[in-house]
Amino acid sequence: MARGTIRPDLVLADYNLANRLNGVQLAAKLREKLHHETPVIILTGDISTATLRDIALHDCVQLNKPVSLRS
């Protein structure tokens, strides 16, 4: 991705990441690098107003943990 040869169709990221980074920040950096509004789904167990607002303001879809698949 750093060279621009790979462009993801979708990013699935946890909200809390290592190195004081969160999934929303990662999405913003990725979108800036690719010059494309790549769709992003953020997984989180944090349902605080601040976290949900942050996810929504960055045009990401939010899914609560634990996520269960429907058959």
Order of alpha helices (4+ residues) and beta strands (2+ residues): beta-alpha-beta-alpha-beta
